[in-house]
Each structure stands twice: as C-alpha cells, then as structure tokens.
C-alpha cells in the first residue's frame, strides 16, 4: 500500500497540485487533495505527511510523521496536544517575505503621505493640496525581526534611502549585511527613542509577547510610526490605542490580539491608525503560492531522502 500524502490547501492551483502529485508518485506516495478540512478528515487518518494549516487534520492523522503548514506562523500547532507524539512540524517561512514587505512599504507611505486624509478630502469633492507629508528618505528605521520578512522589508526600504536601518534579532547578527547594524533584545530600550519608523515582523512566542509594552511604547518619540505585520501579541494594544488617541503616534496594524477584530472594538474608530484585516501575508499573491509549493517540494525531497527538513519548527520555541 502506498504511503499517503494529504494536501488541504484550497488556494493551490492545478499546476501546483500536478507538481506535488508527480513528486509524490516519484517517492512512492499517494497524494490526495482537498479544498475543505471536513472533506479531508477521513483521508487524514492514514496520512504520513500533511500539507495543511489545520491542527484538526494533524490530530486525526494516526500515522502522521510530518506536517507542513502553508503559513509562516505556527501558533495553532505549538499548543499542547496539537500534534501527535513524534510528528515533525515545518512551516512555509520564505514564501511571504515579498508580499508582506510590499505591504509594509504601502502602509508606511500611506501614513507618511497622508493618503487617508486626502481620501477624505476627495470624498467631499474638495481640492486641497497643502497637507504636510513625510518621507522615508532620512527616516531612522528599526525593524524588529530579521527573518525572511524583515530582510525583504530592509531591501525595499533601503531603496528609499533612510538615514539608518537597524534590525533586531536574538543574536545581533546582521544577515547579509542588509542593515546598518543589528542589535539584540537587550539593546531595544536604547533603540526605540531613536526610531522614526518601527516595523514588527515577529512570530508569536513567549519571548515576543508584549515586547512593546506600555513602557516601551511610551519611549517612542512623538510622531513615530509603528507598523505591525507579525503578531498582535507583540504589542500592548490598549497602551497603543491610548497613544494613538493622544496624537503621540501613528500606526498601521495588520494583526491584533483578537482576530477578527470585534466590530465594537475601539480601534475601529481610533485616529492615526490604518487597519488591514490580516492580509499582508495572505495567500492571494500568485508568487506566494508558487513559493509555498516550491518550499514544500524541497522539504518533501529532504524528508523522503532522510535529510533534515530545511524549515523544521521547534514547537517548544515556536519557530
């Protein structure tokens, strides 16, 4: 009986599925594809490998040895009991850097160029041209997280000639020399008051939870801009809202402590805030889907050859 690979990623195209099916056949696997998790549950019971963002499928797979999520974040898979004992977990880190970096540039420019204010002016069919705007040119930029997303953001922001581009990671290592310098978390308090633009590209871990708490948010100077495309848990949302309403800061948030953001939440009416509904890293850009398929196939070859997975996640660390 053939070993079983179950794929439950509705967004994959027929071309992606054909590539995965061919690789499965080459390695002696039967590949089954589903658009809905409910439909995939019976087949998942005998699956050795899963490509899915559903912990329900992983829990149903009694023979599971490896689950790959098409997402970069693995929050749902690292809670106790989410994976069968001994099953490996990998993610699709490396697929989302381009689309999220472009989102970062978009929302930063929207805030700096006062696009929401001009949208309101045009909606009134008025003609005003004198709003003071800002530029990334000469901007002191701090990027929290220098993984795929942070690196892709650095490449794009560098083209606008910021005054300084600083990255933060666990070790202070400067990947590829993309940053003017990189700092470790211990130096964050010194870096925040010097930042005009702070971009969060952090995963949800115990170390990143409330990294920007009320104390650290208050260290940002008046007029600073905060962009969060990582996880909402990294920011004290209530403290940020107070600073936004006071006119101290501006922000663009794509992620929140609770998602979907409840309709009655105060952030919806908060001034100086640009909200997007967790779409920066969505699977809506064809390039992203191409990368998800390519990265999975790379690790599928690794798995079948007995080599280590390139994007294996340590559930205890959350990355």
C-alpha positions as CSV (number, residue, x, y, z in Angstrom):
1,X,0.0,0.0,0.0
2,X,1.3,3.4,-1.0
3,X,2.3,5.9,1.7
4,X,-0.2,8.7,1.9
5,X,0.3,12.5,1.5
6,X,-2.8,14.6,2.2
7,X,-2.9,18.2,1.0
8,X,-5.6,20.5,2.2
9,X,-4.8,24.0,0.8
10,X,-7.6,25.2,-1.3
11,X,-5.6,28.1,-2.8
12,X,-3.2,25.8,-4.7
13,X,-3.7,25.8,-8.4
14,X,-4.0,22.7,-10.6
15,X,-0.4,23.3,-11.7
16,X,0.8,23.2,-8.1
17,X,-1.2,20.1,-7.4
18,X,0.3,18.4,-10.5
19,X,3.8,19.2,-9.3
20,X,3.1,17.8,-5.9
21,X,1.4,14.7,-7.3
22,X,4.3,14.0,-9.5
23,X,6.8,14.3,-6.6
24,X,4.6,12.0,-4.5
25,X,4.4,9.3,-7.2
26,X,8.2,9.6,-7.7
27,X,8.7,8.8,-3.9
28,X,6.1,6.1,-3.7
29,X,3.3,8.2,-2.1
30,X,-0.3,8.5,-2.9
31,X,-1.3,12.2,-3.0
32,X,-4.8,13.2,-2.1
33,X,-6.0,16.8,-2.4
34,X,-8.9,18.5,-0.6
35,X,-10.3,22.1,-0.5
36,X,-12.2,21.6,2.8
37,X,-10.8,20.3,6.0
38,X,-14.1,18.4,6.7
39,X,-13.7,16.5,3.5
40,X,-10.0,15.7,4.2
41,X,-10.6,14.3,7.7
42,X,-11.3,10.7,6.7
43,X,-8.3,10.5,4.4
44,X,-6.0,12.2,7.0
45,X,-6.4,9.2,9.4
46,X,-3.9,7.2,7.3
47,X,-1.7,10.1,6.2
48,X,2.0,10.0,6.9
49,X,2.6,13.6,5.6
50,X,0.2,16.5,5.7
51,X,0.3,19.9,3.9
52,X,-2.3,21.9,5.8
53,X,-2.9,24.8,8.2
54,X,-5.5,22.7,10.2
55,X,-4.4,21.2,13.5
56,X,-7.6,19.2,13.3
57,X,-6.2,17.2,10.4
58,X,-2.9,16.7,12.3
59,X,-4.8,15.4,15.4
60,X,-6.8,13.0,13.1
61,X,-3.7,11.6,11.4
62,X,-2.7,8.5,13.5
63,X,0.2,7.6,11.2
64,X,1.5,11.2,10.9
65,X,5.2,11.7,10.8
66,X,5.4,15.2,9.4
67,X,3.0,18.2,8.9
68,X,3.9,21.2,6.9
69,X,1.8,24.3,7.3
70,X,1.5,26.7,4.3
71,X,1.7,29.6,6.7
72,X,4.8,31.1,8.2
73,X,3.3,31.4,11.7
74,X,2.8,28.1,13.6
75,X,0.8,29.4,16.6
76,X,-2.0,26.8,16.3
77,X,0.4,23.9,16.0
78,X,2.6,24.6,19.1
79,X,-0.1,24.4,21.8
80,X,0.0,21.2,23.8
81,X,-1.7,18.3,22.1
82,X,-1.8,19.9,18.7
83,X,0.5,17.3,17.1
84,X,0.7,13.5,17.6
85,X,3.7,12.4,19.6
86,X,6.8,12.2,17.4
87,X,5.4,14.2,14.4
88,X,7.6,16.8,12.9
89,X,6.4,20.3,12.1
90,X,7.6,22.7,9.4
91,X,6.4,25.9,8.1
92,X,6.5,27.9,4.8
93,X,8.8,30.7,6.0
94,X,10.3,32.2,2.9
95,X,7.1,32.3,1.0
96,X,5.7,35.6,2.4
97,X,8.6,38.0,2.5
98,X,7.8,39.6,-0.8
99,X,4.1,40.2,-0.3
100,X,4.5,41.4,3.3
101,X,7.4,43.7,2.5
102,X,5.4,45.3,-0.2
103,X,2.5,45.8,2.3
104,X,5.0,47.4,4.8
105,X,6.1,49.9,2.1
106,X,2.5,50.6,1.1
107,X,1.1,51.4,4.6
108,X,4.2,53.3,5.6
109,X,3.8,55.6,2.5
110,X,0.1,55.9,3.1
111,X,0.7,57.2,6.6
112,X,3.6,59.4,5.7
113,X,2.0,60.8,2.6
114,X,-1.4,61.4,4.4
115,X,-3.3,59.3,2.0
116,X,-6.3,58.7,4.3
117,X,-6.6,62.5,4.8
118,X,-6.5,63.0,1.1
119,X,-9.1,60.2,0.6
120,X,-11.4,62.1,2.9
121,X,-10.8,65.4,1.1
122,X,-11.5,63.8,-2.3
123,X,-14.6,62.1,-0.9
124,X,-16.0,65.6,-0.2
125,X,-15.1,66.6,-3.8
126,X,-12.8,69.2,-2.3
127,X,-9.5,70.4,-3.7
128,X,-6.8,70.8,-1.1
129,X,-3.1,70.3,-1.7
130,X,-1.2,71.7,1.3
131,X,-1.1,68.8,3.8
132,X,2.4,68.4,5.3
133,X,3.9,65.0,4.4
134,X,6.9,63.0,5.4
135,X,9.4,60.8,3.7
136,X,11.3,57.5,4.2
137,X,14.3,59.5,3.0
138,X,16.2,60.3,6.1
139,X,13.9,58.2,8.3
140,X,15.5,56.3,11.2
141,X,14.1,52.9,10.8
142,X,14.0,49.9,13.2
143,X,12.9,46.5,12.1
144,X,12.1,44.0,14.8
145,X,12.7,40.6,13.3
146,X,15.3,39.9,10.6
147,X,13.9,36.7,9.1
148,X,12.6,36.4,5.6
149,X,10.0,39.2,6.1
150,X,12.4,41.6,7.8
151,X,15.1,41.1,5.2
152,X,12.7,41.6,2.3
153,X,11.4,44.8,4.0
154,X,15.0,46.0,4.5
155,X,15.8,45.6,0.8
156,X,12.8,47.7,-0.2
157,X,13.1,50.4,2.5
158,X,16.8,50.7,1.7
159,X,15.9,51.9,-1.8
160,X,14.2,55.0,-0.2
161,X,17.5,56.0,1.5
162,X,16.6,56.0,5.2
163,X,19.1,57.7,7.5
164,X,19.6,54.5,9.4
165,X,18.3,50.9,9.1
166,X,18.6,48.9,12.3
167,X,17.5,45.3,12.8
168,X,16.7,43.4,15.9
169,X,17.1,39.7,16.4
170,X,18.1,37.2,19.1
171,X,21.8,37.4,18.4
172,X,22.5,40.8,16.9
173,X,23.8,39.1,13.7
174,X,23.4,41.2,10.6
175,X,22.1,38.8,7.9
176,X,23.7,39.6,4.5
177,X,24.8,43.0,5.7
178,X,21.3,44.3,4.8
179,X,21.2,46.5,7.9
180,X,23.4,49.3,9.1
181,X,23.6,47.4,12.3
182,X,21.7,44.7,14.2
183,X,21.0,44.6,17.9
184,X,19.9,42.0,20.4
185,X,16.8,42.5,22.5
186,X,18.8,43.8,25.4
187,X,19.5,47.0,23.4
188,X,15.9,47.6,22.4
189,X,15.3,50.3,25.1
190,X,18.2,52.3,23.7
191,X,17.0,52.0,20.1
192,X,13.3,52.9,20.5
193,X,13.7,56.6,21.3
194,X,15.9,57.0,18.2
195,X,13.4,55.4,15.8
196,X,11.1,57.3,13.4
197,X,9.6,54.1,12.0
198,X,9.3,50.8,13.9
199,X,8.3,47.7,11.9
200,X,7.4,44.5,13.7
201,X,7.9,41.2,11.9
202,X,7.9,38.9,14.9
203,X,6.4,35.5,15.5
204,X,4.2,34.7,18.5
205,X,6.5,33.3,21.2
206,X,6.8,33.8,24.9
207,X,9.9,36.0,24.2
208,X,8.0,38.3,21.9
209,X,4.7,38.6,23.9
210,X,4.1,42.2,24.8
211,X,7.7,43.0,23.7
212,X,6.3,46.5,23.1
213,X,4.5,47.0,26.4
214,X,3.2,50.3,27.7
215,X,6.6,51.3,29.0
216,X,8.4,50.7,25.7
217,X,5.7,52.3,23.6
218,X,6.0,55.4,25.7
219,X,9.7,55.6,24.7
220,X,8.8,56.3,21.1
221,X,9.1,59.9,20.3
222,X,6.1,62.0,19.3
223,X,5.2,61.4,15.6
224,X,6.8,58.0,15.4
225,X,5.1,55.4,13.2
226,X,4.5,51.8,14.2
227,X,3.8,49.1,11.6
228,X,2.9,45.6,12.8
229,X,2.7,42.7,10.3
230,X,3.9,39.9,12.7
231,X,1.6,39.0,15.5
232,X,-0.8,41.2,17.6
233,X,0.5,39.6,20.8
234,X,3.8,41.5,20.5
235,X,2.2,44.9,21.3
236,X,0.2,46.1,24.3
237,X,-2.9,47.0,22.2
238,X,-4.6,49.1,24.9
239,X,-1.5,51.2,25.6
240,X,-1.0,51.7,21.9
241,X,-4.6,52.9,21.5
242,X,-4.1,55.5,24.2
243,X,-1.1,56.9,22.5
244,X,-2.8,57.0,19.1
245,X,-5.8,58.8,20.5
246,X,-3.5,61.3,22.2
247,X,-1.9,62.0,18.9
248,X,1.5,60.8,20.0
249,X,1.9,58.1,17.4
250,X,0.6,56.8,14.1
251,X,0.3,53.1,13.3
252,X,-0.6,50.6,10.7
253,X,-1.9,47.3,12.2
254,X,-2.5,44.1,10.1
255,X,-2.6,41.8,13.2
256,X,-4.4,42.1,16.5
257,X,-4.6,40.4,19.9
258,X,-8.1,39.1,18.9
259,X,-8.9,38.2,15.3
260,X,-11.2,39.0,13.7
261,X,-11.2,42.4,15.5
262,X,-14.6,42.6,17.1
263,X,-17.0,45.1,15.4
264,X,-17.4,47.2,18.6
265,X,-13.7,47.4,19.4
266,X,-12.3,50.9,20.0
267,X,-9.5,50.5,17.4
268,X,-12.0,50.8,14.6
269,X,-12.7,54.4,15.5
270,X,-9.1,55.2,16.6
271,X,-7.5,58.2,14.9
272,X,-4.0,58.0,13.4
273,X,-4.5,54.3,12.7
274,X,-4.6,52.3,9.4
275,X,-6.2,48.9,9.8
276,X,-6.0,46.0,7.4
277,X,-7.6,42.6,8.2
278,X,-4.5,40.4,8.4
279,X,-4.0,40.5,4.7
280,X,-0.3,41.4,4.4
281,X,0.7,37.8,4.2
282,X,-2.4,36.3,2.7
283,X,-2.2,33.5,0.1
284,X,-3.6,35.8,-2.6
285,X,-0.4,36.7,-4.5
286,X,0.4,34.0,-7.1
287,X,4.1,34.3,-6.3
288,X,3.4,33.4,-2.6
289,X,1.6,30.2,-3.7
290,X,4.4,29.3,-6.1
291,X,6.8,29.6,-3.2
292,X,4.6,27.6,-0.8
293,X,4.6,24.7,-3.3
294,X,8.3,25.0,-4.1
295,X,9.3,25.1,-0.4
296,X,7.1,22.1,0.4
297,X,8.6,20.1,-2.5
298,X,12.1,20.9,-1.4
299,X,11.4,19.6,2.1
300,X,9.4,16.7,0.7
301,X,12.5,15.6,-1.2
302,X,14.5,16.1,2.1
303,X,12.0,14.0,4.0
304,X,12.0,11.2,1.5
305,X,15.8,11.1,1.4
306,X,16.1,11.1,5.2
307,X,17.7,14.5,5.3
308,X,16.8,17.2,7.9
309,X,13.9,19.4,7.0
310,X,15.0,22.9,5.9
311,X,12.1,24.7,7.7
312,X,11.6,22.4,10.6
313,X,10.0,24.2,13.6
314,X,10.8,23.5,17.2
315,X,7.4,23.5,18.9
316,X,8.9,24.4,22.3
317,X,10.4,27.6,20.8
318,X,7.6,28.4,18.4
319,X,9.8,28.9,15.4
